[in-house]
């Protein structure tokens, strides 16, 4: 900066001393400064040396005038040199101005291209309209979100008709859009995000948040697709509600299960084989074990529970080392805890009775269990031989 200022002052002083005109001196001064500001240091230095050359040329011109008038020599040489000085300097400044204008246009063009590329590849759906509600541009993400070509939605009115099939919803949404547009025109700020239920070209409804800003008499709108986010929030809310319900029922169910255990102990207080009571309690505990491993926390896999229950009872009870073979045919479905616990107790009692009384004189026995779901009713077929 100091170098440029020094060169500019030298050009100014040199022009005053050689040419003698203030306007020429100012032309020299600002020519150096503008060359540096709008172009670069190299151009400014070149311009300075042009000024030095013209200053020297002008000095010779005035010296020529002095010699001409002193010795009465023809003055045809001095006058053209002065005009050449002005023409050269004016021509140089003209080209500098052209270069500045050219660079400015290229910069604007480049900035505009970068802006369009940024909008086109934006992860957010965007559209541009004029104040007469003509849609001028939509980016790639907008097409991916709504599946409309620009030619299919030339105006906001046509866009509203195609994306809001319900007339009352369309009218309400359009009124909200107009209110936000008026506020944006008044305060010059971006509108707040508003949630709209918008239909795509093929009828899919999406939850879209829309905001926009007015820039140079154009409305630049942004469309944020939060459909998946709302679905996830809804699923999370349902999961929390389900868990809360399960927690509320936990103490009640535990109390009921303890009551069942107490009743079994009262009914079997004269029984000498405590293992039978343990089996029934284990059938209840197995339901809770399966429940805790389940994804839903309210239902268990029916087939897994029954198969494991039968194997557990046969494994834990060995009456006279008899070989018990089991056959289980249960649908591969889920069942609630309120069904699984009483069903497990019923099957436990049946298997215990079969082992104790069905094959008293046999070394081997067979137990068959079939369960079918008929019109939301479980049909149990139990046989032993």
C-alpha positions in Angstrom: 0.0 0.0 0.0 2.8 2.4 0.9 4.5 1.6 -2.4 1.4 2.4 -4.4 0.8 5.6 -2.6 4.4 6.6 -3.1 4.2 5.8 -6.8 0.9 7.7 -7.2 2.3 10.8 -5.5 5.4 10.7 -7.6 3.2 10.5 -10.7 1.1 13.4 -9.4 4.1 15.6 -8.7 5.8 14.7 -11.9 2.7 15.6 -13.9 2.4 18.9 -12.2 6.0 19.8 -12.9 6.1 18.6 -16.5 2.6 19.1 -17.9 1.5 21.9 -15.6 -2.2 20.9 -15.6 -4.0 19.8 -12.5 -6.4 17.5 -14.3 -3.6 15.6 -15.9 -1.9 15.3 -12.5 -5.1 13.9 -10.9 -5.4 11.5 -13.9 -1.9 10.2 -13.1 -2.6 9.9 -9.4 -5.8 8.0 -9.5 -4.8 5.9 -12.4 -2.1 4.2 -10.3 -4.4 3.8 -7.3 -7.3 2.4 -9.3 -5.0 0.0 -11.1 -4.0 -1.5 -7.8 -7.5 -1.6 -6.3 -9.3 -3.1 -9.2 -6.5 -5.1 -10.8 -3.2 -5.9 -9.1 0.1 -4.5 -8.1 1.8 -5.5 -11.3 -0.6 -3.5 -13.5 -0.3 -0.5 -11.1 3.5 -0.5 -11.5 3.2 -0.7 -15.3 0.8 2.2 -15.3 3.3 4.2 -13.1 6.1 3.6 -15.6 3.8 4.7 -18.4 3.2 7.9 -16.5 6.9 8.3 -16.0 7.5 7.9 -19.7 4.7 10.4 -20.6 6.1 12.8 -18.0 9.5 12.6 -19.5 8.0 13.0 -23.0 6.0 16.1 -21.8 9.2 17.6 -20.3 11.0 17.3 -23.7 8.0 18.9 -25.3 8.1 21.9 -23.1 11.9 22.1 -23.5 11.3 22.0 -27.2 8.9 24.9 -26.9 11.4 26.8 -25.0 14.1 26.2 -27.6 11.7 27.0 -30.4 10.7 30.4 -29.0 14.2 31.3 -27.9 16.0 30.5 -31.2 13.0 31.1 -33.5 12.9 27.5 -34.6 9.7 26.0 -36.2 7.4 24.7 -33.4 5.9 21.8 -35.4 7.6 19.3 -33.2 6.5 20.5 -29.7 2.7 20.6 -30.2 2.2 17.0 -31.4 4.2 15.6 -28.5 1.8 17.3 -26.0 -1.2 15.8 -27.7 0.4 12.3 -28.0 0.9 12.5 -24.2 -2.8 13.0 -23.7 -3.9 10.4 -26.2 -1.7 7.7 -24.9 -2.7 8.2 -21.3 -6.4 8.4 -22.2 -6.1 5.2 -24.2 -4.3 3.4 -21.4 -7.0 4.4 -18.9 -9.7 3.4 -21.3 -8.3 -0.1 -21.6 -7.9 -0.3 -17.8 -11.6 0.6 -17.4 -12.5 -2.1 -20.0 -10.5 -4.7 -18.0 -12.1 -3.7 -14.8 -15.6 -4.0 -16.3 -14.7 -7.3 -17.9 -13.4 -8.7 -14.5 -16.5 -7.4 -12.8 -18.8 -9.1 -15.3 -16.9 -12.4 -15.0 -17.0 -12.3 -11.2 -20.8 -11.7 -11.3 -21.3 -14.5 -13.8 -19.1 -16.9 -11.8 -20.9 -16.0 -8.6 -24.3 -16.6 -10.2 -23.1 -19.9 -11.6 -21.8 -21.0 -8.2 -25.1 -20.0 -6.6 -27.2 -22.0 -9.2 -24.9 -25.0 -8.7 -25.3 -24.8 -4.9 -29.1 -24.5 -5.2 -29.3 -27.3 -7.8 -27.4 -29.8 -5.6 -28.8 -28.7 -2.3 -30.0 -31.5 0.0 -33.1 -29.3 0.6 -35.9 -29.0 -2.0 -35.9 -25.5 -3.3 -38.0 -23.4 -5.7 -38.0 -19.8 -7.0 -41.0 -17.8 -8.0 -41.7 -14.2 -8.9 -44.1 -11.9 -7.1 -46.8 -12.8 -9.6 -46.6 -16.4 -8.4 -45.0 -17.8 -11.5 -42.7 -20.7 -10.7 -39.3 -19.9 -12.4 -37.1 -22.7 -11.1 -37.1 -25.9 -9.0 -34.0 -27.9 -8.1 -33.2 -31.6 -8.3 -34.2 -32.3 -4.8 -37.6 -30.7 -5.4 -38.3 -33.1 -8.3 -37.1 -36.1 -6.2 -39.5 -35.1 -3.4 -42.6 -34.3 -5.3 -42.0 -35.8 -8.8 -43.3 -32.8 -10.6 -41.5 -31.3 -13.6 -41.3 -27.5 -13.9 -43.6 -27.6 -16.9 -46.3 -29.3 -14.9 -46.4 -26.6 -12.2 -45.9 -23.3 -13.9 -47.7 -21.3 -11.2 -48.4 -21.4 -7.5 -52.2 -21.9 -8.2 -51.6 -25.0 -10.3 -49.1 -26.3 -7.7 -51.7 -25.9 -5.0 -54.4 -27.7 -7.0 -52.1 -30.7 -7.6 -50.5 -30.9 -4.1 -53.7 -30.2 -2.0 -56.5 -32.4 -3.3 -58.7 -31.4 -0.4 -60.2 -27.9 -1.2 -60.6 -26.8 2.4 -57.0 -27.8 3.3 -55.8 -26.0 0.1 -57.7 -22.8 1.0 -56.3 -22.9 4.6 -52.7 -23.5 3.4 -53.0 -20.8 0.8 -54.2 -18.2 3.3 -51.3 -19.1 5.6 -48.9 -18.7 2.7 -50.3 -15.3 1.8 -50.0 -14.0 5.4 -46.4 -15.1 5.6 -45.7 -13.5 2.3 -47.1 -10.2 3.4 -45.0 -10.3 6.6 -41.9 -11.2 4.6 -42.4 -8.2 2.3 -42.8 -5.9 5.2 -39.9 -6.9 7.4 -37.6 -8.4 4.7 -36.9 -11.4 6.9 -37.2 -15.1 6.2 -40.6 -16.5 7.0 -41.1 -19.0 9.9 -41.3 -22.7 9.0 -44.8 -23.9 8.6 -45.9 -27.5 8.5 -48.0 -28.6 5.5 -49.4 -31.9 4.4 -48.5 -32.0 0.7 -49.3 -34.7 -1.8 -46.8 -35.8 -4.4 -47.5 -36.4 -8.1 -48.5 -40.0 -7.3 -50.7 -39.3 -4.3 -48.3 -39.9 -1.5 -48.9 -37.5 1.4 -45.7 -36.0 3.0 -45.2 -33.7 5.9 -43.3 -30.7 4.6 -42.0 -27.6 6.4 -41.9 -24.6 4.2 -40.0 -21.3 4.6 -39.1 -18.6 2.1 -37.4 -15.3 1.7 -37.9 -12.5 -0.8 -34.7 -11.6 -2.7 -34.6 -9.1 -5.6 -38.3 -9.4 -6.2 -38.0 -13.2 -6.3 -39.4 -15.7 -3.7 -36.9 -18.3 -2.8 -38.7 -21.2 -1.0 -37.3 -24.1 0.9 -39.1 -27.4 1.4 -38.0 -29.6 4.3 -39.3 -33.2 4.1 -39.8 -34.3 7.7 -42.1 -37.2 6.9 -39.7 -39.9 8.3 -39.0 -37.7 11.3 -42.6 -37.5 12.2 -43.1 -41.2 11.7 -40.2 -41.9 14.0 -41.5 -39.5 16.6 -44.9 -41.2 16.4 -43.3 -44.7 16.8 -41.3 -43.4 19.8 -44.4 -42.0 21.4 -46.3 -45.2 20.9 -43.4 -47.2 22.4 -43.2 -44.9 25.4 -46.9 -45.2 25.9 -46.7 -49.0 25.6 -43.8 -49.2 28.1 -45.6 -46.9 30.5 -48.7 -49.2 30.3 -46.5 -52.3 30.9 -44.9 -50.6 33.9 -48.3 -49.8 35.4 -49.4 -53.4 34.9 -46.2 -54.9 36.2 -47.1 -54.6 39.9 -50.7 -55.8 39.3 -49.5 -58.9 37.3 -46.8 -59.7 39.9 -49.5 -59.5 42.6 -51.8 -61.8 40.7 -48.9 -64.3 40.0 -48.0 -64.4 43.7 -51.6 -65.0 44.5 -51.6 -68.0 42.1 -48.5 -69.3 43.7 -50.1 -69.0 47.2 -53.2 -70.8 45.9 -51.1 -73.7 44.5 -49.2 -74.1 47.8 -52.5 -74.2 49.7 -54.0 -76.8 47.3 -50.8 -79.0 47.5 -49.9 -78.5 51.1 -50.4 -82.3 51.7 -48.3 -83.2 48.7 -45.0 -84.8 49.5 -43.4 -84.1 46.1 -42.5 -80.4 46.1 -41.0 -80.6 42.6 -44.5 -80.5 41.1 -45.1 -77.1 42.6 -41.8 -75.9 41.4 -42.6 -77.0 37.9 -45.8 -74.9 37.9 -43.9 -71.9 39.2 -41.2 -72.4 36.6 -43.9 -72.4 33.8 -44.9 -68.9 35.0 -41.3 -67.8 35.3 -40.6 -69.0 31.8 -43.3 -66.6 30.4 -41.6 -63.6 32.0 -38.2 -64.8 30.7 -39.6 -64.9 27.2 -41.4 -61.6 27.7 -38.2 -59.8 28.7 -36.4 -61.1 25.6 -39.3 -60.1 23.3 -39.1 -56.9 21.3 -42.6 -55.8 22.0 -42.5 -56.5 25.8 -46.2 -57.5 25.7 -46.2 -60.7 23.6 -44.1 -63.8 23.3 -43.5 -66.4 20.6 -46.1 -69.1 21.2 -44.2 -72.0 19.6 -40.9 -71.3 21.4 -42.7 -71.1 24.8 -44.7 -74.3 24.5 -41.7 -76.4 23.2 -39.4 -75.2 25.9 -42.0 -75.7 28.6 -42.6 -79.3 27.6 -38.9 -80.1 27.4 -38.3 -78.4 30.8 -41.0 -80.5 32.5 -40.0 -83.8 31.0 -36.3 -83.1 31.8 -36.9 -82.1 35.4 -39.3 -85.0 36.3 -38.0 -88.6 36.1 -40.6 -91.0 37.4 -38.9 -94.5 37.6 -36.5 -93.4 34.8 -39.2 -93.6 32.1 -38.5 -92.5 28.6 -41.0 -89.8 27.6 -41.3 -88.8 24.0 -43.1 -85.5 23.1 -44.6 -84.2 19.9 -45.6 -80.5 19.8 -47.5 -78.9 17.0 -48.1 -75.2 17.7 -48.6 -72.3 15.3 -45.7 -69.9 14.8 -47.4 -66.8 16.2 -47.3 -64.5 19.2 -49.5 -64.6 22.2 -50.0 -62.1 25.1 -48.9 -62.8 28.7 -52.5 -63.0 29.9 -53.0 -66.1 27.6 -49.5 -67.6 28.0 -49.5 -67.9 31.9 -52.8 -69.8 32.3 -52.1 -72.0 29.2 -48.7 -72.8 30.7 -50.3 -73.9 34.0 -52.9 -76.0 32.2 -50.2 -77.9 30.1 -48.0 -78.3 33.2 -50.8 -80.0 35.1 -51.7 -82.2 32.1 -48.1 -83.3 31.6 -47.6 -84.0 35.3 -50.7 -86.2 35.4 -49.5 -88.1 32.3 -46.1 -88.8 33.7 -47.6 -89.9 37.0 -50.6 -91.9 35.9 -50.7 -92.5 32.1 -48.0 -95.1 31.8 -47.6 -96.8 35.2 -46.5 -100.2 33.8 -44.6 -98.9 30.8 -40.9 -97.9 30.5 -41.8 -95.5 27.7 -44.6 -93.0 27.0 -45.7 -90.6 24.3 -47.2 -87.1 24.8 -48.8 -85.2 21.9 -49.8 -81.6 22.0 -51.6 -79.8 19.1 -52.8 -76.2 19.4 -54.8 -74.5 16.6 -56.0 -70.9 16.3 -59.6 -71.0 15.1 -61.3 -67.6 14.8 -59.1 -66.1 17.6 -59.9 -69.1 19.8 -57.2 -71.6 20.8 -58.1 -75.2 20.4 -55.9 -77.6 22.4 -55.6 -81.3 21.6 -53.7 -83.3 24.2 -53.1 -87.1 24.1 -50.9 -89.5 26.0 -50.2 -93.2 25.4 
